Structures are given as structure tokens and as C-alpha cells.
Amino acid sequence: MEKFEDWERNLNKKKLTDPEVDELIKMSEVTVTFVLHDERKTEDEQKQGRKDLQLIQIVKDSWKRNSLHPNFVSQVMKLITETYQKVFFV
């Protein structure tokens, strides 16, 4: 698996393929799930994580129905993943 920084750099260079969008959604789910299972996180952080996981699921379901543009999906997932990478893993 590539590092987040490399992945982010590649994301900004090209249009994502369907498998890349699926991978992006999966990475976002894993990142948020990690926070939800981290006992050191506050209740507020875990509550936000549950909300973000719901948003990811909505985007994922819409993506599977082919009702979202790949750029929209990538921007939402990138925003979520960046937030957790910078706030919770630094």
C-alpha cells in the first residue's frame, strides 16, 4: 500500500478510474474506523467519526448506483481522509 502523501499527489494529477475511486472510499472507511476503535479518542471525536462513516456509506451507496461523478467522490473522501490524517495521526 502506498503512503498517503504519494497517493494524494497522484490523486491530484489525474482523473480517477472506478477501481481507484473504490480504493479511495475503502481508505476513508478504514481511517475513520480506526478512530472509532481507538479508546484514546474522546466521545466527541468518536461521535464525529460515526457521522463521517455514515457520510462515507451514503457516498459509497450512491457511487455503486452510478449516480455520482468520480470527481465528487474523490473530493469528499479526500477531505475526510485528510482531516483524519492531519488531526488524529500527527
C-alpha positions in Angstrom: 0.0 0.0 0.0 1.3 3.4 -0.9 1.9 6.2 1.6 -0.8 8.8 2.0 1.3 11.6 0.6 2.2 9.7 -2.6 -1.4 8.7 -3.0 -2.6 12.3 -2.5 -0.1 13.6 -5.1 -1.3 11.0 -7.6 -4.9 11.9 -6.9 -4.3 15.5 -7.9 -2.6 14.6 -11.2 -5.2 12.5 -12.9 -8.8 11.6 -13.2 -9.6 8.5 -11.1 -10.7 5.2 -12.5 -13.5 3.3 -11.0 -11.2 1.0 -9.1 -9.2 4.0 -7.8 -12.4 5.6 -6.5 -13.3 2.3 -4.8 -9.9 2.2 -3.1 -10.3 5.9 -2.0 -13.7 5.0 -0.4 -12.1 2.0 1.3 -9.2 4.0 2.6 -11.6 6.6 4.1 -13.6 3.9 5.8 -10.5 2.3 7.3 -9.2 5.6 8.5 -12.5 6.5 10.2 -13.0 3.0 11.6 -9.5 3.2 13.2 -10.6 6.3 15.1 -13.8 4.7 16.2 -11.9 1.8 17.8 -9.2 3.9 19.4 -10.0 4.1 23.1 -7.9 7.2 23.5 -10.2 9.3 21.4 -12.8 11.5 23.1 -16.5 10.9 22.8 -16.8 14.0 20.6 -14.1 12.6 18.2 -15.9 9.2 18.1 -19.2 10.9 17.5 -17.8 12.8 14.6 -16.2 9.6 13.3 -19.7 7.9 13.3 -21.1 10.8 11.4 -18.3 10.7 8.9 -18.7 6.9 8.5 -22.4 7.5 7.7 -21.4 10.0 5.1 -18.9 7.6 3.6 -21.6 4.9 3.4 -24.1 7.3 1.7 -21.4 8.3 -0.9 -20.4 4.6 -1.4 -24.0 3.6 -2.0 -24.6 6.4 -4.4 -21.3 5.6 -6.2 -22.4 2.0 -6.6 -25.6 3.2 -8.2 -23.6 5.3 -10.7 -25.2 8.4 -9.5 -22.1 10.4 -8.6 -19.3 11.8 -10.6 -15.9 10.4 -9.7 -14.5 13.9 -9.0 -17.2 14.5 -6.4 -16.5 11.2 -4.7 -12.8 11.9 -4.7 -13.2 15.3 -3.2 -15.4 14.1 -0.4 -13.2 11.1 0.5 -10.1 13.2 0.2 -11.5 15.8 2.6 -12.4 13.1 5.2 -9.1 11.3 4.9 -7.0 14.4 5.0 -8.8 15.6 8.1 -8.2 12.3 10.0 -4.6 12.0 8.7 -3.7 15.5 9.9 -5.7 15.7 13.1 -5.5 12.2 14.5 -2.3 10.7 13.3 0.2 13.6 13.7 
